[in-house]
Amino acid sequence: MQENLMMYEKYKKTSAETISPGRLLIMLFDGAINSVQAALEDINSQRVAEAHKNIVKAQDIVLELRNTLNMDYSVSASLWELYDYLYRELVEANVHKDGLILEKILPFFSELRQTWQEAARQAGPGSAVREQNLFVNVMG
């Protein structure tokens, strides 16, 4: 059992290190969307502790997105402001367990995900958008 767990952890680490930046961004947005949707369900069902955990997951993702922006690109300043706004709204939603705030910001995550997915698709395999840093330095 322990050996299987160690193999799984090695697989996860290798997958994270070899995934393209574009795919990683899309996965981050998927995680944020799923966490916000789960938090909405938790709030509506009055599961306060679970709502808190899901909102914190979304907050962590937004912080990762914001803190790994490559500021060499002019669009990064706008993205930083948007991510900062989303983070502050998540904090507010978490403090008050306010589903209306989550409903308000959920479309931002969906639109950003769709935008990055389309940019990667249009750029094609081996392009700068797929293989380089997509305005984001995802490896730190």
Secondary structure by P-SEA (a helix, b strand, c coil): caaaaaaaaaaaaaaaacccaaaaaaaaaaaaaaaaaaaaaaaaacaaaaaaaaaaaaaaaaaaaaaaccccccaaaaaaaaaaaaaaaaaaaaaaccaaaaaaaaaaaaaaaaaaaaaaaaaccccccccccccccccc
